[in-house]
Amino acid sequence: MSVLSREELRAALAGEPPLVEGIDQPLQLQPNGIDLRVDRVQRLTSPGLLGASDQVREPAAREDVAVDKDGWWDLHRGAYVITYQEKLNLPMDIMALARPRSTLLRSGVAIHTAVWDAGYSGRGEGLLSVLNARGYRLQRGARVLQLVFFRLSSPTAEGYKGRYHGENAG
């Protein structure tokens, strides 16, 4: 397994379908990954649940957090689900891990993500945790995390087929 370089990412972005759709390459293409921008922020409004079988799981309910006229969210301390602007199309030989941009961490804000499996397609989501007691202001379209892509030693025979395949793509 190896991390894709900027040149390999550029080639994958030119593919069909592109590795990531809807990016501004000069701004978002980094030496070791691609930055994703925030499109939507939601607050959690109920408990979620996860049982021992796949039939017993339900994410927490959510509601949108309103933006002001300039596209800013005023976020209080707490947990939020964010949706990214860009759509991913991971081929069977590439998976990704995401890390928050350091500006967030320096302000007491973290993003938690899961593994982005080979074969996944969609506009993913993450958990934004505002730990700063003073809150945080975030503007729609801000680059919030960097995806790092890994080429698998061999393509997987069966890619991601879970319930979040194709999420937020419409």
C-alpha positions in Angstrom: 0.0 0.0 0.0 1.3 3.5 -0.8 0.1 7.1 -0.5 -0.8 8.7 -3.8 1.3 11.7 -4.8 0.1 14.9 -6.2 0.9 13.7 -9.7 -1.0 10.5 -9.2 -4.0 12.4 -7.7 -3.9 14.8 -10.7 -4.1 11.8 -13.1 -7.0 10.3 -11.0 -8.9 13.6 -11.1 -8.7 13.5 -14.9 -10.1 10.0 -15.0 -13.7 9.0 -15.7 -15.3 9.2 -13.3 -12.9 11.6 -11.6 -11.6 10.5 -8.2 -13.2 13.6 -6.7 -15.8 15.8 -8.4 -16.2 19.5 -8.0 -12.8 20.6 -6.8 -10.8 23.7 -7.5 -7.5 22.0 -8.2 -5.1 24.9 -7.6 -6.7 25.5 -4.2 -7.6 21.9 -3.0 -5.0 19.6 -4.5 -2.2 19.3 -1.9 1.2 17.5 -2.0 -0.3 14.5 -0.1 -4.1 14.7 -0.6 -7.1 16.7 -1.5 -8.9 19.2 0.8 -12.7 18.9 1.1 -15.0 21.8 1.8 -18.0 22.0 4.1 -21.4 22.3 2.5 -23.9 21.6 5.3 -23.9 21.6 9.1 -26.5 19.7 11.1 -27.1 19.3 14.9 -28.1 16.0 16.4 -31.6 15.9 17.8 -32.0 12.4 19.1 -29.9 9.5 20.3 -28.6 7.0 17.8 -28.3 3.2 18.3 -26.0 0.4 17.2 -26.8 -3.2 17.9 -24.7 -6.3 17.3 -26.4 -7.0 13.9 -26.6 -4.7 10.8 -30.4 -4.7 11.2 -30.1 -2.9 14.6 -28.6 0.5 13.8 -30.0 3.9 13.4 -28.0 7.2 13.2 -29.2 10.1 15.4 -31.8 12.4 13.9 -30.6 15.8 12.7 -31.7 19.2 11.8 -29.9 21.8 9.7 -28.1 24.7 11.4 -29.0 27.9 9.7 -26.4 30.1 8.0 -26.4 33.8 8.1 -26.7 36.0 4.9 -22.9 35.6 4.3 -22.9 31.8 4.6 -21.5 31.6 8.2 -22.5 29.2 10.9 -22.1 30.2 14.6 -21.5 26.9 16.3 -21.6 26.5 20.1 -19.7 23.8 21.9 -21.0 20.4 20.8 -21.2 17.8 18.1 -22.4 18.4 14.5 -22.6 16.3 11.4 -21.1 18.0 8.4 -21.5 17.1 4.7 -18.8 17.8 2.2 -19.3 19.6 -1.1 -17.2 17.2 -3.2 -18.3 13.8 -4.5 -15.9 10.9 -4.2 -15.6 8.0 -6.7 -13.1 5.6 -5.2 -12.0 2.8 -7.6 -11.5 -0.7 -6.3 -7.7 -0.1 -5.7 -7.9 3.1 -3.7 -9.1 3.9 -0.2 -8.8 7.1 1.8 -8.3 8.4 5.4 -9.2 12.0 6.4 -7.6 14.4 8.8 -8.8 17.8 9.9 -6.9 20.9 8.8 -4.6 22.2 11.5 -6.4 25.6 11.7 -9.4 23.8 13.2 -7.3 22.0 15.7 -5.6 25.2 16.7 -9.0 26.6 17.5 -10.3 23.7 19.6 -12.3 22.1 16.7 -11.9 18.5 15.5 -13.3 16.4 12.7 -13.8 12.6 13.2 -14.2 10.4 10.2 -14.4 6.7 9.3 -12.5 4.8 6.7 -13.4 5.7 3.1 -13.5 2.2 1.5 -12.5 1.2 -2.0 -15.6 1.3 -4.2 -17.3 4.1 -2.2 -19.1 6.8 -4.1 -20.9 9.8 -2.6 -20.7 13.1 -0.8 -19.4 12.0 2.6 -20.1 13.2 6.1 -18.0 13.7 9.2 -18.5 14.6 12.9 -17.4 18.1 13.7 -16.7 18.5 17.4 -16.5 22.1 18.7 -14.5 21.7 21.9 -13.8 25.4 22.4 -16.0 26.8 25.1 -16.2 30.1 23.1 -17.6 28.3 20.1 -16.5 28.6 16.5 -17.5 30.4 13.3 -17.4 28.4 10.1 -18.3 29.5 6.6 -19.9 27.4 3.9 -17.2 26.4 1.4 -14.3 26.5 3.9 -11.7 23.7 3.4 -12.0 21.7 6.6 -10.2 18.4 6.1 -7.6 16.7 3.9 -8.2 13.3 2.4 -5.1 11.1 2.0 -5.5 8.4 -0.6 -3.8 4.9 -0.4 -3.4 2.6 -3.4 -4.1 -1.0 -2.2 -1.5 -3.7 -3.0 -4.2 -5.2 -5.2 -7.8 -4.2 -6.2 -10.5 -5.5 -3.9 -12.8 -8.0 -5.5 -15.9 -6.4 -4.0 -16.0 -2.7 -3.1 -18.0 -0.8 -0.5 -21.7 -1.8 -0.7 -22.9 -0.5 2.6 -25.9 1.7 3.3 -24.0 4.9 2.8 -23.0 4.1 -0.8 -24.1 7.0 -3.0 -25.0 9.2 0.0 -25.8 12.8 -0.6 -25.0 12.4 -4.3 -28.3 13.7 -5.6 
